[in-house]
């Protein structure tokens, strides 16, 4: 629709505030919105495609998409002195798997399928897993895909890498600085770099030494002190009401769709949602809703407006967990033992049992809302090779409702929190 020069000039004017006139400012806003809007349909198409492929992937996974926020885009342009058309992460997908070795398996799985596609190609790969990014220690494998001339960033993360990323986002809310963008005190940033390094060691099978653990704890204590003394350090000790999940699931059921777009508004001042709305799947309508709310709730006033899309709200809770609230806690930052405790819980279930558990949870088969064994095995879980073994594993962990007869299955309602921990 526009030349690259026009798009770049509009981005430059918005990021630096260099407007020649009111008309120039309005035109720059229109060009920026049209350019970012053009990313949404190719992004959604790729998300659909990857979700279909992953039905044949024999490991546990979560996937969601997001369109990069306007303030993030403008900050990144200023920070790196790049042009708007040079940014390759305006449209983004995220897939989380259990282990770092699963990331390698997923990469190979996707590459085999991308090679067979005419309208999708791998543009570039960047692997941050071994060394981490210099500024923060962020680790993940990034695959830049191209569809219809639009770049789409696909992030592949292990559970540990994702836990680190969500931890730094959660801390950013408490602290009041964008830590992943290298803002804030160096002591806080150094703690997260050290934590990332130790996570990587654990994923490689090497137990950190007592000295390394002590040094991490020392850095954590220093970072906590910095955050506590900051302007936000004593404010955000709220907890998001768990009822929001039930409300969103009800909305999701009423829409009866395999994919939904959601606009969420998060208030950094209180650590709470303002609202979370299901919006149109049509890319133009979805983008217009997003842009309208984005202008209404400004980041400068402490709000964060995000457009995410996924097959289920439960999936988004896993891929973007820090938006679901800042829990009440005594310590701002988790110790190493607290951080990795969730991973040991996940390992107690076999991968196939976790896939079955995820299916039952995602399809809302709880209590009296049962599904027959044959439907579950032959329709929803065709890719699970040892179906009977997976069922037995869930029964051993007391997650299956034993009140049901032998022909149907559902999850125990009283095990809701436990299921969330396993997932």
C-alpha positions in Angstrom: 0.0 0.0 0.0 2.9 2.3 0.8 6.5 2.6 -0.2 9.2 1.5 2.3 10.4 5.1 2.5 6.9 6.3 3.4 6.5 3.6 6.1 10.0 4.3 7.5 9.5 8.1 7.5 6.2 7.7 9.4 7.8 5.4 12.0 10.7 7.8 12.4 8.3 10.7 13.0 6.3 8.8 15.6 9.3 7.4 17.4 11.1 10.8 17.6 8.1 13.1 17.6 9.3 15.0 14.6 6.1 16.2 12.9 6.1 19.0 10.3 2.4 19.7 10.9 -0.8 18.3 12.4 -1.6 16.7 9.0 1.8 15.1 9.0 1.1 13.6 12.5 -2.3 12.2 11.4 -0.8 10.8 8.2 2.0 9.1 10.1 -0.5 7.5 12.5 -2.5 6.2 9.5 0.5 4.7 7.7 1.8 3.1 10.9 -1.6 1.5 11.7 -2.0 0.3 8.1 1.5 -1.2 8.1 1.0 -3.0 11.5 -2.5 -4.1 10.5 -1.1 -5.8 7.4 0.8 -8.3 9.8 -2.3 -9.7 11.5 -3.8 -11.9 8.8 -0.5 -13.6 7.8 0.3 -14.1 11.5 -3.1 -15.7 12.1 -2.8 -17.9 9.0 0.7 -19.1 10.2 -0.7 -19.8 13.7 -3.5 -21.9 12.3 -1.0 -23.8 10.1 1.5 -24.5 13.0 -1.3 -25.6 15.2 -2.4 -28.1 12.6 1.2 -29.4 12.2 1.6 -29.7 16.0 -1.2 -32.2 16.2 1.4 -34.6 14.8 4.2 -33.5 17.3 4.6 -36.2 19.9 5.6 -33.8 22.8 3.8 -31.5 25.1 3.4 -27.9 23.8 1.6 -24.5 24.2 1.2 -22.0 21.4 -0.2 -18.4 21.2 0.3 -15.4 19.0 0.6 -11.7 19.6 0.9 -8.4 17.7 3.6 -6.2 19.1 2.4 -3.2 21.0 2.8 0.3 19.6 4.9 1.7 22.5 7.2 -1.4 22.3 7.7 -0.8 18.5 8.5 2.9 18.9 10.9 2.3 21.9 12.7 -0.4 19.9 13.2 1.9 17.0 14.7 4.6 19.2 16.8 2.1 21.2 18.4 0.4 18.2 18.1 3.3 15.7 16.3 1.0 13.2 13.7 1.7 10.6 10.1 0.5 11.0 10.4 -1.9 8.0 13.5 -3.5 9.5 11.6 -4.8 12.5 11.0 -8.5 12.1 9.0 -9.2 15.3 5.9 -7.0 14.9 4.0 -10.3 14.3 5.0 -13.0 16.8 4.2 -16.6 17.6 5.4 -18.4 20.7 5.6 -22.2 21.3 6.6 -23.6 24.7 7.8 -27.2 25.1 9.1 -29.1 28.1 12.9 -29.3 27.6 15.6 -27.7 25.7 16.1 -31.0 23.7 12.4 -30.7 22.8 13.1 -27.3 21.3 15.6 -29.0 18.9 13.1 -31.7 18.1 10.4 -29.0 17.4 12.8 -27.0 15.2 13.5 -30.1 13.0 9.8 -30.9 13.0 8.8 -27.4 11.7 11.7 -27.2 9.2 10.6 -30.4 7.5 7.1 -28.9 7.0 8.2 -25.4 6.1 10.3 -26.8 3.3 7.2 -28.2 1.7 5.3 -24.9 1.7 5.2 -22.6 -1.3 3.9 -19.5 0.5 5.9 -19.8 3.7 9.7 -19.7 4.0 12.4 -19.6 6.7 14.0 -16.2 6.4 16.5 -16.4 9.3 17.3 -18.2 12.5 18.9 -16.9 15.7 19.7 -19.2 18.6 20.0 -17.4 21.9 20.0 -20.6 24.0 23.7 -21.3 24.6 25.0 -17.8 25.5 21.9 -15.8 26.0 21.5 -12.2 25.0 24.3 -10.0 26.3 22.0 -7.4 27.9 19.6 -9.6 29.9 20.4 -13.3 29.5 17.3 -14.0 27.5 17.3 -17.5 26.0 15.2 -19.0 23.2 15.4 -20.1 19.6 14.0 -17.6 17.1 12.8 -18.6 13.6 11.9 -15.6 11.4 9.3 -16.8 8.9 8.1 -14.9 5.9 4.6 -15.1 4.4 3.1 -12.7 1.8 6.1 -10.5 2.3 5.5 -10.2 6.0 8.1 -11.3 8.6 6.8 -13.4 11.5 9.0 -14.1 14.6 8.5 -17.6 15.9 9.9 -18.1 19.4 10.6 -21.6 20.6 11.3 -22.0 24.3 11.7 -24.7 26.9 9.7 -24.6 30.1 12.8 -23.2 32.0 13.5 -20.6 29.3 9.9 -19.5 29.4 9.7 -19.5 33.2 12.7 -17.1 33.2 11.1 -14.9 30.6 7.8 -14.7 32.6 9.7 -14.1 35.8 11.5 -11.1 34.4 8.2 -9.8 33.0 6.5 -10.3 36.4 9.3 -8.4 38.1 9.1 -5.6 35.5 5.5 -5.0 36.6 6.6 -4.9 40.3 9.7 -2.8 39.6 8.3 -0.4 37.1 11.1 -0.8 34.5 11.2 -2.8 31.2 13.9 -5.2 32.3 13.9 -7.2 29.0 14.6 -3.9 27.3 17.7 -3.3 29.5 16.0 -0.7 31.7 16.6 -0.5 35.4 19.4 -1.0 37.9 22.3 -3.2 36.8 22.0 -5.2 40.0 18.6 -6.4 39.0 19.6 -7.1 35.5 22.7 -9.0 36.7 20.5 -11.2 38.9 18.4 -12.3 35.9 21.5 -12.9 33.8 22.9 -15.2 36.6 19.5 -16.9 36.9 19.4 -17.6 33.2 22.9 -19.0 33.3 22.1 -21.4 36.1 18.8 -22.5 34.4 20.9 -23.4 31.3 23.3 -25.4 33.4 20.4 -27.4 34.9 19.0 -28.0 31.4 22.4 -29.3 30.4 22.4 -31.8 33.3 25.0 -30.0 35.5 24.1 -29.2 39.1 25.3 -25.7 40.1 27.9 -25.7 42.8 27.2 -24.5 46.3 29.3 -21.4 45.6 27.3 -20.6 42.4 24.0 -20.9 44.4 25.3 -18.7 47.1 26.4 -16.0 44.6 22.9 -16.2 43.0 21.2 -15.7 46.4 23.5 -12.8 47.2 22.5 -11.1 43.9 18.9 -11.9 44.5 19.0 -10.2 47.9 20.7 -7.1 46.4 18.1 -7.0 43.6 15.2 -7.3 46.0 16.5 -4.4 48.0 16.7 -2.2 44.9 13.2 -3.1 43.8 11.7 -2.7 47.3 13.2 0.8 47.5 11.9 1.8 44.1 8.7 3.8 43.5 6.7 0.7 42.8 8.4 -1.8 45.0 6.0 -1.4 47.9 2.8 -1.0 45.8 2.1 -4.2 43.8 1.2 -7.0 46.2 -2.2 -7.7 44.6 -3.7 -10.9 43.4 -5.9 -11.3 40.3 -9.2 -13.0 41.1 -9.2 -16.6 39.9 -12.8 -16.1 38.8 -11.6 -14.2 35.8 -10.5 -17.6 34.3 -14.0 -19.0 34.7 -15.5 -15.9 33.1 -13.2 -16.1 30.2 -13.9 -19.8 29.7 -17.6 -19.1 29.6 -17.1 -16.5 26.9 -14.9 -18.9 25.0 -17.6 -21.6 25.2 -20.3 -19.3 24.0 -18.3 -18.4 20.9 -17.7 -22.0 20.0 -14.6 -21.3 18.0 -11.3 -23.1 17.5 -9.4 -19.8 17.7 -10.1 -16.4 19.4 -8.5 -13.0 19.4 -8.5 -11.2 22.8 -7.6 -7.6 23.7 -6.5 -7.4 27.3 -5.8 -4.2 29.3 -3.5 -4.5 32.2 -3.0 -1.8 34.8 0.6 -1.6 36.0 -0.4 0.7 38.8 -2.4 -2.0 40.5 -1.2 -5.2 39.0 -4.8 -6.0 37.9 -6.8 -6.4 34.7 -9.0 -3.5 33.6 -10.7 -5.8 31.1 -10.2 -8.7 28.8 -12.5 -8.8 25.7 -13.0 -11.3 23.0 -13.0 -9.6 19.7 -13.5 -10.4 16.0 -11.4 -13.0 14.2 -11.5 -10.8 11.1 -8.0 -9.2 10.9 -9.3 -5.7 10.0 -12.0 -5.6 12.7 -9.7 -7.1 15.3 -6.9 -4.6 14.6 -9.3 -1.7 14.7 -10.6 -2.8 18.1 -7.0 -3.2 19.3 -5.8 0.2 18.0 -8.8 2.0 19.4 -8.3 0.6 22.9 -4.5 1.2 22.6 -5.1 4.9 22.1 -7.7 5.0 24.9 -5.4 3.4 27.5 -1.9 5.0 27.2 1.3 3.3 28.4 2.4 6.7 29.8 -0.6 6.4 32.3 0.6 2.9 33.4 -1.6 0.7 31.1 -0.5 -2.1 28.8 -2.8 -3.1 26.0 -2.1 -6.5 24.3 -3.7 -8.3 21.4 -3.2 -12.1 21.7 -4.7 -15.1 19.9 -4.9 -18.7 20.7 -7.1 -21.8 20.6 -7.9 -21.4 24.3 -7.7 -19.0 27.2 -5.9 -21.8 29.2 -3.2 -21.8 26.5 -2.7 -18.0 26.8 -2.4 -18.4 30.6 0.6 -20.6 30.0 2.2 -18.6 27.2 1.6 -15.1 28.8 1.2 -16.0 32.5 2.5 -12.7 33.9 -0.7 -11.0 32.7 -2.7 -13.1 35.1 -1.6 -11.2 38.0 1.1 -10.5 40.5 0.7 -13.0 43.3 0.9 -12.0 46.9 4.4 -12.9 48.2 7.0 -12.2 50.9 10.0 -12.3 48.5 9.9 -10.4 45.3 12.3 -12.8 43.5 12.2 -16.5 43.8 15.1 -18.6 45.0 16.6 -21.1 42.6 14.9 -23.9 44.4 11.5 -22.2 44.2 12.0 -21.4 40.6 12.7 -25.0 39.5 10.2 -26.7 41.8 7.5 -26.6 39.1 9.7 -28.4 36.6 10.1 -31.4 38.9 6.3 -31.6 39.3 6.0 -31.7 35.5 8.4 -34.6 35.2 6.3 -36.8 37.4 3.8 -37.3 34.5 4.8 -39.0 31.3 4.6 -36.7 28.2 1.7 -38.7 26.8 -0.2 -38.4 30.1 0.4 -34.6 30.1 -1.0 -34.4 26.5 -4.1 -36.3 27.6 -4.4 -34.1 30.7 -4.1 -31.0 28.5 -6.8 -32.3 26.1 -9.2 -33.0 28.9 -8.6 -29.6 30.5 -8.8 -27.7 27.2 -12.0 -29.5 26.1 -13.5 -28.7 29.6 -14.1 -32.4 30.5 -14.5 -31.9 34.3 -16.8 -33.7 36.7 -20.2 -34.5 35.1 -19.1 -33.1 31.7 -17.7 -36.4 30.6 -16.4 -37.9 27.3 -16.4 -41.5 26.2 -13.2 -43.4 26.1 -13.7 -44.2 22.5 -14.3 -40.6 21.4 -11.3 -39.4 23.4 -9.0 -42.1 22.1 -10.2 -42.1 18.4 -11.0 -38.4 17.9 -9.3 -36.0 20.4 -6.1 -38.1 21.2 -5.3 -40.0 18.0 -1.7 -38.9 18.2 -1.2 -40.5 21.7 0.3 -43.9 21.1 -0.1 -45.4 24.6 -3.5 -44.1 25.4 -4.3 -46.7 28.1 -0.9 -46.0 29.7 -1.7 -42.3 29.8 -5.1 -42.9 31.4 -3.5 -45.1 34.0 -0.9 -42.5 34.7 -3.6 -39.9 35.4 -5.5 -42.3 37.6 -2.3 -43.0 39.6 -2.0 -39.3 40.3 -5.7 -39.1 41.3 -6.6 -36.7 38.6 -9.4 -38.8 37.0 -12.9 -38.7 38.5 -13.3 -42.3 39.8 -17.1 -41.8 40.2 -17.6 -42.2 36.5 -18.3 -45.6 35.0 -15.7 -47.4 32.9 -17.0 -46.1 29.6 -16.6 -42.4 30.2 -13.8 -40.2 31.6 -13.4 -36.7 33.1 -11.1 -34.8 35.4 -11.9 -34.4 39.1 -13.2 -30.9 39.8 -11.4 -30.9 43.2 -8.1 -31.5 41.4 -8.3 -28.2 39.5 -5.3 -26.5 41.1 -3.3 -29.8 40.9 -4.0 -30.1 37.2 -2.8 -26.5 36.7 0.4 -27.4 38.4 1.0 -30.4 36.2 0.2 -28.4 33.1 
